[in-house]
Amino acid sequence: MKRILLSLAITLGILSAHAQILGKNQVNSRADSLRGTLTALRSCYDLNYYHLDVKIDIDQKYISGSNEFAFTATQDFSKLQFDLFANLKVEKVVYKGANIPFSREYNAVFVTFPKAIRKGTKDKFTVFYAGNPVVARNPPWDGGFIFKKDSAGNPFVSVACQGFGASCWWPNKDHQSDEVDSMLISISAPKTLQEISNGRLISTVDQPDGYQKHNWLVSNPINNYDVTFYIGKYAHWTDSYDGENGRLSIDYWALQTDSAKARPHWDADVKPMLKCFEYWFGPYPWYKDGYKLVQAPHLGMEHQSAVAYGNQFKPGYLGKDLSGTGHGLKWDFITIHESGHEWFGNNITSKDIADMWIHEGFTNYSEVLYTECTASKTAGNEYAMGLHKIIDNDIPVIGPYGVNKEGSGDMYPKGASLVHTIRQLVNNDEKFRQILRGLNKTFYHQTVTTAQIENYIIKQSGLKLNKVFDQYLRYTKIPVLEYKIVNGNLSYRWVTDVKGFDMPIRVSLNPGTYTLIHPTNEWKTIKVASSINGDNFKTDPQFYIDIKKVS
């Protein structure tokens, strides 16, 4: 959730000066390619495990520590790349007890091993580093560390780095295509404060300098930008949910100053959300690591098993309804949206951030489903249609590959509107539900491409959707249904960028009902009821299209 609908952020007055959408004429730099391209120096090793061990000096805004990379060689190699922002100094790289040489280019670090590591070998090395991390100017849109105070003057510290890069604060292979199988996160913070990270707390160790090390074990695969910490004066309470895979632990962490209002506010949404999303998406993906909701010094982020919350305990999105329907004010947007990412974004992760619509489109649609679960299908449909009004159709939803660039911020509402349109085409809610559940089962704990998601939905639905995906994801414009009615004859066609576009759509051939027709790019003509004319002919508003009457 690096950008919760950029166009809305402008409306709400919270757009970061540094949040950018890739323009048509923007040139990708060498640094972009080093970060975004999966070269042989990155694909030569498959990550198995990290041990991130970091001390956070809040007063000096300084971090120091190490990260162990445990990996399996996927080919013979003697050199590899990892990533760490240039403002953080790599002090040494240790392999088999000895320092080995490394070099830098921008934020990429290249390590040379004393001899070739053979394909299939399991090995490891450790990077030691230190420095002052980038401080976010407007998190979470502008990434980096957040150093704040709570209302009582206590330190309140965290990090948000989606898109900006996890390598802004710790060394890793900063590419979404490779997730570690498990991870140990060790964060040392002043022992007068609490520290929370992903996974489960397995131990705390007092340090001689007044710090305490908190060791959190993540027992599942995790993507880099989800790795996080929260430091502050927290109140902690627990609960549990009897879900599809057994008893799921729930941990709540709110600032002590806010805990009284946090309890009833979170109680209202969390268990209904888990019930709804397990019904539609399948079992919560992280039973081993539990579910945590943690108050954060920024608006929110889908940090796996430790969801960041900063919506000020208000309904909607900071007290506003993004759909404009009123339904969005009946629940907390951040609790629902960021938790929806546990399925789409965390469980199913795009290999390249160009395909981030997979995260945001389906998760934006989780809001529709939650509205449906807690109110009615009619309410859910109204919420979905409300999202149409906030789509800019500025640039394609899918961004350029291999250069660490996202597509349009429309990936949220336009992605959700695409999913809702596909639901209309499937025209069978149980079949549609099984497709959503099947996605989470088939691609469980995996990184994927758009092609994989498209092919799965096409196969399971039995529909010809390839041109539908092309038009909505790879072009700026949406389909336009041109029509004219003369002497009781309706003529119609699709106007699209994609040649041979033939998506069916429901239209009003008779008063009060919708009938499915099959337009193509060529004109077709059929009879309509005498009472239907050019002024009252309409399409089913559940389909996200434009309609144009022509002479």
Long-range contacts (C-beta under 8 A, 24 or more apart in sequence): 1-140, 1-162, 1-300, 1-301, 1-302, 1-337, 1-338, 1-341, 1-360, 1-363, 2-140, 2-141, 2-143, 2-160, 2-162, 2-163, 2-164, 2-301, 2-406, 3-141, 3-409, 3-412, 4-299, 4-300, 4-317, 4-337, 4-412, 5-322, 5-390, 5-409, 5-412, 5-413, 6-409, 7-390, 7-392, 7-409, 8-317, 8-322, 8-390, 9-141, 12-317, 12-318, 12-320, 14-138, 14-141, 14-299, 15-138, 15-141, 16-137, 16-138, 16-141, 16-142, 17-137, 17-138, 17-142, 18-137, 18-138, 18-141, 18-142, 19-138, 19-141, 19-142, 21-394, 21-395, 21-406, 21-408, 21-409, 22-395, 22-399, 22-400, 22-405, 22-406, 22-407, 23-395, 24-395, 28-400, 28-403, 28-405, 30-105, 30-106, 31-106, 31-107, 32-403, 32-404, 32-405, 33-402, 33-403, 34-81, 34-105, 34-106, 34-107, 34-108, 35-83, 35-106, 35-107, 35-108, 35-165, 35-174, 35-175, 35-403, 35-404, 36-175, 36-352, 36-353, 36-401, 36-402, 36-403, 36-404, 36-405, 37-402, 37-403, 38-175, 38-177, 38-351, 38-402, 39-81, 40-75, 40-77, 41-77, 41-79, 41-80, 41-81, 41-110, 42-80, 42-81, 42-173, 42-175, 42-178, 43-74, 43-75, 44-73, 44-74, 44-75, 44-77, 44-80, 45-69, 45-71, 45-72, 45-73, 45-74, 45-77, 45-80, 45-173, 46-71, 46-72, 46-73, 46-74, 46-178, 47-71, 47-173, 47-178, 47-179, 47-180, 47-181, 48-72, 48-122, 48-180, 48-181, 48-182, 49-180, 49-181, 49-182, 49-183, 49-184, 50-172, 50-180, 50-183, 50-184, 51-183, 51-184, 51-186, 52-170, 52-183, 52-184, 52-185, 52-186, 52-227, 53-186, 53-188, 53-213, 54-169, 54-170, 54-186, 54-187, 54-188, 55-187, 55-188, 55-189, 55-211, 56-157, 56-187, 56-188, 56-189, 56-229, 56-231, 58-147, 58-155, 58-157, 58-189, 58-190, 58-231, 60-132, 61-132, 61-133, 61-135, 61-145, 61-147, 62-130, 62-131, 62-132, 63-88, 63-130, 63-131, 63-132, 63-133, 63-169, 64-129, 64-130, 64-131, 65-128, 65-129, 65-130, 65-170, 65-186, 65-188, 66-126, 66-127, 66-128, 66-129, 67-126, 67-127, 67-129, 67-170, 67-171, 67-172, 68-124, 68-125, 68-126, 69-124, 69-125, 69-126, 69-127, 69-172, 69-173, 70-122, 70-123, 70-124, 71-122, 71-123, 71-124, 72-120, 72-121, 72-122, 72-123, 73-117, 73-118, 73-119, 73-120, 73-121, 73-122, 73-123, 74-119, 75-119, 76-116, 76-117, 76-118, 76-119, 77-113, 77-116, 77-117, 78-112, 78-113, 78-115, 78-116, 78-117, 79-110, 79-111, 79-112, 79-113, 80-110, 80-111, 80-113, 81-108, 81-109, 81-110, 81-111, 81-173, 82-108, 82-109, 82-111, 82-127, 82-167, 82-171, 82-172, 82-173, 82-174, 83-107, 83-108, 83-109, 83-165, 83-167, 83-171, 83-172, 83-173, 83-174, 83-175, 84-109, 84-127, 84-129, 84-167, 84-170, 84-171, 84-172, 85-133, 85-134, 85-165, 85-167, 85-168, 85-169, 87-131, 87-132, 87-133, 87-134, 88-129, 88-130, 88-131, 88-133, 88-169, 88-171, 89-129, 89-130, 89-131, 90-127, 90-128, 90-129, 90-171, 91-128, 91-129, 91-130, 92-127, 92-128, 93-125, 93-126, 93-127, 93-128, 94-125, 94-126, 94-128, 95-125, 95-126, 100-125, 107-165, 107-167, 107-174, 109-171, 127-171, 129-170, 129-171, 133-159, 133-168, 133-169, 134-164, 134-168, 134-169, 136-160, 136-298, 139-297, 139-298, 139-299, 140-298, 140-299, 140-300, 140-301, 140-308, 143-168, 144-168, 144-169, 145-169, 146-296, 146-297, 146-298, 148-297, 150-232, 150-233, 150-255, 150-256, 150-257, 150-258, 151-255, 151-257, 151-258, 152-233, 152-256, 152-257, 154-193, 154-232, 154-233, 155-190, 155-193, 155-231, 155-232, 156-231, 156-232, 156-255, 156-297, 157-229, 157-230, 157-231, 157-232, 157-297, 158-228, 158-229, 158-230, 158-231, 158-296, 158-297, 158-298, 158-308, 159-228, 159-229, 160-228, 160-296, 160-298, 160-301, 160-308, 161-225, 162-225, 162-301, 163-225, 163-353, 163-404, 163-406, 165-224, 165-225, 165-404, 166-224, 166-225, 166-227, 167-224, 170-227, 172-224, 173-224, 174-224, 175-224, 176-223, 176-224, 176-225, 176-349, 176-350, 176-351, 176-352, 176-353, 176-447, 177-351, 177-352, 177-447, 178-447, 179-221, 179-222, 179-223, 179-224, 179-349, 179-445, 179-447, 180-221, 180-222, 181-221, 182-217, 182-218, 182-219, 182-220, 182-221, 183-217, 183-218, 183-222, 183-227, 184-215, 184-216, 184-217, 184-218, 185-215, 185-216, 185-217, 185-218, 185-227, 185-229, 186-213, 186-214, 186-215, 186-216, 187-213, 187-214, 187-216, 187-229, 187-231, 188-212, 188-213, 188-214, 189-214, 189-229, 189-231, 190-231, 193-231, 193-232, 193-233, 194-231, 194-232, 194-233, 194-234, 194-236, 194-253, 195-229, 195-230, 195-231, 196-229, 196-230, 196-234, 196-253, 196-292, 196-294, 196-306, 197-227, 197-228, 197-229, 197-230, 197-306, 198-222, 198-226, 198-227, 198-228, 198-289, 198-303, 198-304, 198-305, 198-306, 199-289, 199-305, 199-306, 200-288, 200-289, 200-290, 218-289, 218-304, 218-305, 219-288, 219-289, 220-285, 220-286, 220-288, 220-289, 220-304, 220-305, 220-445, 221-445, 222-304, 222-346, 223-304, 223-346, 223-349, 223-447, 226-302, 226-303, 226-304, 226-346, 227-303, 228-301, 228-303, 228-306, 228-308, 230-294, 230-295, 230-296, 230-306, 230-308, 232-295, 232-297, 233-257, 234-295, 235-259, 235-262, 237-263, 239-270, 239-271, 241-270, 241-271, 241-274, 241-275, 241-291, 243-274, 243-278, 243-283, 243-284, 243-287, 244-278, 244-282, 244-283, 244-284, 245-283, 245-284, 245-287, 246-287, 248-274, 248-284, 248-287, 248-290, 248-291, 249-290, 249-291, 250-290, 250-291, 250-292, 250-293, 251-290, 251-291, 251-292, 251-293, 252-292, 252-293, 253-292, 253-293, 253-294, 253-295, 254-295, 255-295, 258-295, 258-313, 261-313, 262-295, 262-313, 265-313, 265-332, 266-293, 266-309, 266-335, 268-331, 268-332, 269-331, 269-332, 269-335, 269-336, 270-335, 270-339, 272-370, 272-373, 272-374, 273-335, 273-336, 273-339, 273-370, 274-339, 275-373, 276-369, 276-370, 276-373, 276-374, 277-339, 277-340, 277-342, 277-343, 277-366, 277-369, 277-370, 279-373, 279-433, 280-366, 280-369, 280-373, 280-433, 280-436, 280-437, 281-343, 281-344, 281-366, 281-436, 281-437, 281-440, 282-343, 282-436, 282-437, 282-440, 282-441, 284-342, 284-343, 285-342, 285-343, 285-346, 285-347, 285-440, 285-444, 285-445, 286-342, 286-346, 286-347, 291-339, 291-342, 293-335, 293-339, 299-334, 300-334, 300-337, 300-338, 301-338, 302-338, 302-339, 302-341, 302-342, 302-345, 302-346, 302-359, 302-363, 304-342, 304-346, 305-342, 307-335, 307-338, 307-339, 307-341, 307-342, 308-338, 309-334, 309-335, 309-338, 310-334, 311-335, 321-386, 322-386, 322-387, 322-390, 323-367, 323-382, 323-383, 323-386, 323-387, 324-386, 324-389, 324-390, 325-379, 325-382, 325-383, 325-385, 325-386, 327-371, 327-375, 327-379, 327-380, 327-382, 327-383, 327-386, 328-367, 328-371, 328-383, 328-386, 330-371, 330-374, 330-375, 331-370, 331-371, 331-374, 333-367, 336-366, 336-367, 336-370, 337-363, 337-364, 337-366, 337-367, 340-366, 340-367, 340-370, 343-440, 347-440, 347-443, 347-444, 347-445, 348-439, 348-440, 348-443, 348-446, 348-448, 348-453, 349-446, 349-447, 349-448, 350-447, 350-448, 350-449, 350-450, 351-447, 351-448, 351-449, 352-401, 352-402, 352-449, 353-399, 353-404, 353-405, 353-406, 354-398, 354-399, 354-400, 354-401, 354-402, 354-405, 354-406, 354-407, 355-398, 355-448, 355-449, 355-450, 356-399, 356-406, 356-407, 356-411, 357-397, 357-398, 357-407, 357-411, 357-414, 357-415, 357-450, 357-473, 358-448, 358-450, 358-453, 359-411, 360-411, 360-412, 360-415, 361-397, 361-411, 361-412, 361-414, 361-415, 361-416, 361-418, 361-419, 362-415, 362-416, 362-419, 362-436, 364-412, 364-413, 364-415, 364-416, 365-415, 365-416, 365-419, 365-420, 367-416, 368-416, 368-420, 381-542, 384-416, 384-417, 384-420, 384-542, 385-541, 385-542, 387-413, 387-416, 387-417, 388-413, 388-417, 388-544, 391-417, 391-544, 393-476, 393-477, 393-478, 394-476, 395-476, 396-473, 396-474, 396-475, 396-476, 397-472, 397-473, 397-474, 398-450, 398-473, 398-474, 408-476, 414-472, 414-478, 414-544, 417-472, 417-544, 418-468, 418-469, 418-472, 418-473, 418-544, 420-542, 420-544, 421-468, 421-472, 421-542, 421-543, 421-544, 421-545, 422-457, 422-461, 422-463, 422-465, 422-468, 423-542, 424-506, 424-540, 424-542, 424-543, 425-461, 425-463, 425-465, 425-468, 425-503, 425-504, 426-461, 426-463, 431-460, 431-461, 434-460, 435-460, 435-461, 464-502, 467-496, 467-498, 467-500, 467-501, 467-502, 467-503, 468-501, 468-503, 470-498, 471-496, 471-497, 471-498, 471-501, 472-544, 478-544, 478-545, 478-546, 479-503, 479-545, 479-546, 480-545, 480-546, 480-547, 480-548, 481-505, 481-507, 481-519, 481-539, 481-545, 481-546, 481-547, 481-548, 482-548, 482-549, 482-550, 483-534, 483-537, 483-547, 483-548, 483-549, 483-550, 484-534, 484-549, 484-550, 484-551, 485-528, 485-532, 485-533, 485-534, 485-537, 488-527, 488-528, 488-529, 488-530, 489-525, 489-526, 489-527, 489-528, 490-525, 490-526, 490-527, 490-528, 490-532, 490-537, 491-523, 491-524, 491-525, 492-517, 492-519, 492-523, 492-524, 492-525, 493-519, 493-520, 493-521, 493-522, 493-523, 493-524, 494-519, 494-520, 494-521, 495-521, 495-548, 496-521, 505-539, 505-540, 505-543, 505-545, 506-539, 506-540, 506-542, 506-543, 507-537, 507-538, 507-539, 507-540, 508-532, 508-536, 508-537, 508-538, 508-539, 511-536, 514-540
